[in-house]
Amino acid sequence: MFPKPYFPTIRDLPTRPFQRVLDNLLNVAFPDQCFICALPISRRQDCGICDNCWNKTIALQIRPPRCSSCGLPFQSFQDDSDHLCGDCILQMPSFSGARSFGYYTGELSRLIQEFKFHGRRNLVELFAPLLAGTFVENWAREDFDLIVAVPLHKKRKRQRGYNQSELLARSLSSRIAVPYQQALMRIRSTLPQVGLTDSRRQENVRNAFRCHNPGHVSQRRILLIDDVMTTGATVASAAQALMDGGALRVSVLTVARAGKS
């Protein structure tokens, strides 16, 4: 059922007897339930999602064939070998390769929305192992010198209280032993990408990022982390800023990949 390779999540850890008793007592007075389907759950370890919905999330993992450059999954090819998509044939992106754990739909999209917009920071304990598994499936630790997160503008981060991509990057760093350094800043407050056309997305994030400390990225191989990739406009703009700062190579890793509009 689980993808291979699979990094254990907090859900896979053995529950201490005291914790089980405490969960049972609390659930009698204050029942907790899955925020997707409302089934009863363990308060601490399940991170708000039941076994059934979590298994459906795992089943959304992306498998080949996909674009060997931008990672866009293909649906209509007979073989399972990776190859370039039409967009990358016409114009290769500024990043050297992109991979995502799963499709941005169903239970996975709901989890990301809760993580991103509704303050469920503990979901990083589920997402980071999925990122780690996707990482070791596609790269080696020796391929990278640094992990960097796609930044939020300071105004939006102040409103939200945290940058979800930074939480993912820090947690992934501890799992794959590649150091984290926030070398990017968002210098322009942009519109949300949701609902914009492909061309508007690209224009919206053009020159939105700057490498504020080129010394941290110069001649280094960077793994850029974000939560969702759709057209790739945001990560391409961020990757270009890192390349302008002297990065040797930038690859992209996200939790989910949405289909292009």
Backbone torsions as a table, in degrees:
resi	resn	phi	psi	omega
1	MET	NA	-40.0	-175.9
2	PHE	-83.9	149.2	178.3
3	PRO	-68.0	154.7	175.8
4	LYS	-119.6	132.7	-3.0
5	PRO	-72.9	152.4	-178.1
6	TYR	-123.5	125.1	175.2
7	PHE	-95.6	129.0	-178.2
8	PRO	-59.4	141.7	174.0
9	THR	-101.7	176.3	177.5
10	ILE	-60.2	-25.2	178.4
11	ARG	-66.6	-25.7	-175.7
12	ASP	-87.6	-9.5	-178.1
13	LEU	-73.9	145.4	176.8
14	PRO	-65.4	138.3	179.7
15	THR	-88.3	130.9	177.7
16	ARG	-70.2	145.3	-179.8
17	PRO	-53.3	-41.6	179.9
18	PHE	-61.3	-39.6	-179.6
19	GLN	-65.8	-39.0	178.6
20	ARG	-63.9	-42.2	178.9
21	VAL	-63.8	-45.8	-179.4
22	LEU	-62.4	-42.5	178.2
23	ASP	-60.5	-44.3	-178.8
24	ASN	-63.0	-42.1	179.0
25	LEU	-64.6	-45.0	-179.6
26	LEU	-65.6	-36.8	-179.2
27	ASN	-70.1	-22.5	175.6
28	VAL	-68.0	-45.2	-177.7
29	ALA	-85.5	-39.5	-176.2
30	PHE	-132.2	77.6	-176.6
31	PRO	-57.6	135.3	175.6
32	ASP	-107.2	151.1	-176.9
33	GLN	-144.6	159.3	178.6
34	CYS	-61.8	130.0	-177.2
35	PHE	-76.2	-3.5	176.2
36	ILE	-98.2	-49.8	-173.6
37	CYS	-118.7	-4.4	175.5
38	ALA	74.6	13.3	174.3
39	LEU	-72.5	151.3	177.9
40	PRO	-62.5	145.0	-178.8
41	ILE	-139.1	167.2	170.4
42	SER	-73.2	137.9	-171.2
43	ARG	-67.4	-45.9	-170.9
44	ARG	-89.6	-48.9	-165.2
45	GLN	-83.4	-26.9	-174.9
46	ASP	-78.9	-13.6	179.9
47	CYS	58.4	30.1	173.9
48	GLY	88.6	5.7	-176.9
49	ILE	-133.1	137.3	-177.1
50	CYS	-79.1	168.9	-179.1
51	ASP	-60.0	-41.7	-177.2
52	ASN	-62.6	-46.6	-179.5
53	CYS	-69.7	-33.5	177.8
54	TRP	-67.3	-41.6	177.7
55	ASN	-63.7	-34.8	175.8
56	LYS	-67.8	-34.5	176.3
57	THR	-63.4	-47.9	179.8
58	ILE	-60.2	-35.5	-178.4
59	ALA	-68.0	-11.8	179.9
60	LEU	-86.7	9.8	179.9
61	GLN	-58.8	137.8	178.0
62	ILE	-80.2	130.9	175.7
63	ARG	-120.3	159.3	174.3
64	PRO	-58.3	154.8	8.1
65	PRO	-85.6	151.4	177.5
66	ARG	-153.6	166.3	178.3
67	CYS	-65.6	128.5	-178.5
68	SER	-69.2	-12.5	178.7
69	SER	-101.6	-67.4	-174.1
70	CYS	-88.6	-8.5	176.6
71	GLY	81.1	5.6	179.8
72	LEU	-61.0	122.7	179.8
73	PRO	-72.7	139.9	177.2
74	PHE	-96.9	148.3	-179.1
75	GLN	-115.3	-13.8	-166.8
76	SER	-122.1	25.6	179.7
77	PHE	-111.5	144.9	-176.7
78	GLN	-75.0	-38.1	-178.7
79	ASP	-90.9	167.8	-177.6
80	ASP	-108.3	22.4	179.8
81	SER	-87.3	143.7	177.7
82	ASP	-75.6	148.0	176.2
83	HIS	-158.4	170.5	-176.7
84	LEU	-73.7	142.0	172.3
85	CYS	-82.0	170.7	-177.4
86	GLY	-61.3	-41.4	-179.2
87	ASP	-62.9	-42.2	-178.4
88	CYS	-73.2	-27.5	174.0
89	ILE	-65.2	-41.7	-179.1
90	LEU	-73.0	-38.7	-179.3
91	GLN	-154.7	112.2	179.4
92	MET	-69.8	139.3	-179.6
93	PRO	-71.8	169.4	-178.9
94	SER	-71.8	-21.3	176.3
95	PHE	-90.6	157.5	-173.4
96	SER	-88.3	-13.4	178.4
97	GLY	178.4	150.5	-179.9
98	ALA	-137.7	140.5	175.9
99	ARG	-138.3	151.5	178.8
100	SER	-136.4	151.2	178.3
101	PHE	-66.5	-53.8	-171.2
102	GLY	-145.7	178.3	179.6
103	TYR	-76.7	137.2	178.4
104	TYR	-81.1	79.1	-179.7
105	THR	-158.0	171.2	173.6
106	GLY	52.3	-136.9	-176.1
107	GLU	-64.0	-35.0	-179.4
108	LEU	-65.1	-42.7	178.5
109	SER	-64.2	-37.4	179.0
110	ARG	-65.4	-42.1	178.2
111	LEU	-61.1	-44.2	-178.8
112	ILE	-65.2	-40.4	178.1
113	GLN	-63.1	-40.0	176.7
114	GLU	-64.9	-41.3	179.1
115	PHE	-64.9	-40.5	-171.5
116	LYS	-84.7	-40.6	-170.0
117	PHE	-113.7	-13.2	-172.5
118	HIS	-122.8	20.7	169.2
119	GLY	73.7	13.3	-180.0
120	ARG	-85.1	72.6	-177.9
121	ARG	-65.2	-26.6	-177.8
122	ASN	-64.0	-15.2	177.7
123	LEU	-66.1	-14.6	174.4
124	VAL	-60.5	-26.7	178.6
125	GLU	-68.8	-18.3	174.7
126	LEU	-95.6	-39.4	-175.6
127	PHE	-73.0	-40.8	-175.4
128	ALA	-60.4	-41.5	175.6
129	PRO	-63.8	-33.6	176.4
130	LEU	-65.4	-40.3	175.9
131	LEU	-63.1	-42.7	-179.0
132	ALA	-62.4	-42.1	177.7
133	GLY	-63.1	-41.3	177.7
134	THR	-65.6	-37.5	178.8
135	PHE	-60.6	-53.8	-174.6
136	VAL	-70.6	-18.2	176.0
137	GLU	-74.3	-25.1	-173.3
138	ASN	-116.0	-25.4	-176.6
139	TRP	-137.3	177.3	171.6
140	ALA	-117.7	154.6	179.2
141	ARG	-56.8	-33.5	-178.2
142	GLU	-71.1	-7.5	-179.8
143	ASP	-78.6	-12.1	-172.1
144	PHE	-134.0	149.8	176.9
145	ASP	-107.6	-21.1	-170.1
146	LEU	-157.2	144.1	171.0
147	ILE	-107.7	134.8	179.2
148	VAL	-131.9	140.9	178.2
149	ALA	-99.4	147.1	171.1
150	VAL	-66.8	121.8	-174.3
151	PRO	-84.8	156.1	168.2
152	LEU	-91.8	155.5	170.0
153	HIS	-66.0	146.2	-174.7
154	LYS	-57.4	-31.9	178.9
155	LYS	-67.4	-45.4	-179.5
156	ARG	-69.7	-36.4	177.6
157	LYS	-65.4	-36.8	177.7
158	ARG	-65.9	-39.0	178.3
159	GLN	-67.4	-43.3	-176.6
160	ARG	-80.0	-32.3	-179.7
161	GLY	94.9	-9.0	-179.0
162	TYR	-168.1	161.6	173.5
163	ASN	-107.1	112.9	-176.1
164	GLN	-60.4	-34.2	-179.8
165	SER	-69.3	-34.2	176.6
166	GLU	-66.8	-40.9	176.5
167	LEU	-59.9	-43.4	178.5
168	LEU	-63.2	-44.7	-176.9
169	ALA	-64.5	-43.8	179.7
170	ARG	-63.9	-43.9	-178.8
171	SER	-68.3	-39.3	176.9
172	LEU	-63.7	-41.4	-179.8
173	SER	-54.9	-42.1	-179.2
174	SER	-69.8	-21.5	-178.0
175	ARG	-89.6	-31.0	-176.2
176	ILE	-113.0	2.7	174.2
177	ALA	60.9	37.5	169.6
178	VAL	-112.0	125.6	-174.2
179	PRO	-64.0	147.4	177.5
180	TYR	-102.6	138.6	175.3
181	GLN	-150.4	124.7	179.7
182	GLN	-84.7	93.9	-174.9
183	ALA	-98.7	-1.1	-179.1
184	LEU	-113.0	152.1	169.6
185	MET	-135.0	150.6	177.9
186	ARG	-95.4	112.3	-172.7
187	ILE	-94.3	-5.9	-178.9
188	ARG	-136.7	129.8	177.3
189	SER	-76.9	119.1	-175.3
190	THR	-108.7	162.8	174.4
191	LEU	-70.0	153.0	170.9
192	PRO	-57.6	140.3	-177.0
193	GLN	-73.5	-21.4	-177.6
194	VAL	-59.9	127.7	176.6
195	GLY	91.6	-9.4	179.7
196	LEU	-85.3	150.1	174.4
197	THR	-70.5	167.1	-179.6
198	ASP	-56.8	-45.8	-178.5
199	SER	-66.6	-37.9	177.4
200	ARG	-67.2	-36.0	177.1
201	ARG	-60.7	-46.1	-179.1
202	GLN	-63.6	-42.7	179.6
203	GLU	-68.1	-35.8	-177.3
204	ASN	-61.0	-38.2	-175.4
205	VAL	-106.0	6.7	179.4
206	ARG	-62.5	127.5	179.4
207	ASN	56.6	30.5	-179.9
208	ALA	-85.4	-11.4	-174.9
209	PHE	-121.8	155.3	175.5
210	ARG	-144.3	139.1	174.3
211	CYS	-82.1	106.5	-172.1
212	HIS	-83.3	-9.9	176.8
213	ASN	-142.6	80.8	-176.7
214	PRO	-57.1	-25.9	179.6
215	GLY	-60.7	-26.3	-179.6
216	HIS	-77.2	-23.8	-174.1
217	VAL	-114.2	-11.2	-175.7
218	SER	-57.4	125.1	178.9
219	GLN	59.9	27.6	179.2
220	ARG	-113.4	152.2	178.1
221	ARG	-95.5	119.3	-168.3
222	ILE	-108.8	137.9	168.9
223	LEU	-107.1	114.1	-176.0
224	LEU	-95.3	129.3	-174.1
225	ILE	-112.8	134.3	171.9
226	ASP	-144.4	170.0	-178.6
227	ASP	-82.5	-47.4	-176.3
228	VAL	-134.1	142.6	173.8
229	MET	-121.4	128.4	178.1
230	THR	-111.4	-89.6	177.5
231	THR	-81.5	-18.4	-176.4
232	GLY	91.1	5.1	-177.1
233	ALA	-63.8	-43.4	-177.6
234	THR	-66.3	-50.5	-178.2
235	VAL	-68.1	-30.5	177.3
236	ALA	-66.2	-41.4	178.3
237	SER	-66.0	-42.3	178.3
238	ALA	-66.0	-41.3	178.8
239	ALA	-63.2	-38.6	178.8
240	GLN	-63.7	-38.5	177.5
241	ALA	-63.2	-38.6	177.3
242	LEU	-68.1	-40.2	177.1
243	MET	-64.5	-39.9	176.9
244	ASP	-63.9	-27.5	177.4
245	GLY	-81.0	-2.7	175.3
246	GLY	108.9	5.9	179.7
247	ALA	-60.8	143.8	179.8
248	LEU	-77.0	-38.9	-178.7
249	ARG	-159.8	146.2	177.7
250	VAL	-129.1	125.4	172.7
251	SER	-116.4	159.2	-172.2
252	VAL	-122.7	137.2	175.7
253	LEU	-134.2	126.2	179.1
254	THR	-130.7	161.5	177.3
255	VAL	-69.3	-42.7	-173.2
256	ALA	-135.7	157.1	176.8
257	ARG	-126.0	121.3	177.0
258	ALA	-92.6	149.2	176.7
259	GLY	-69.1	146.8	178.8
260	LYS	-69.8	142.9	179.3
261	SER	-77.6	NA	NA
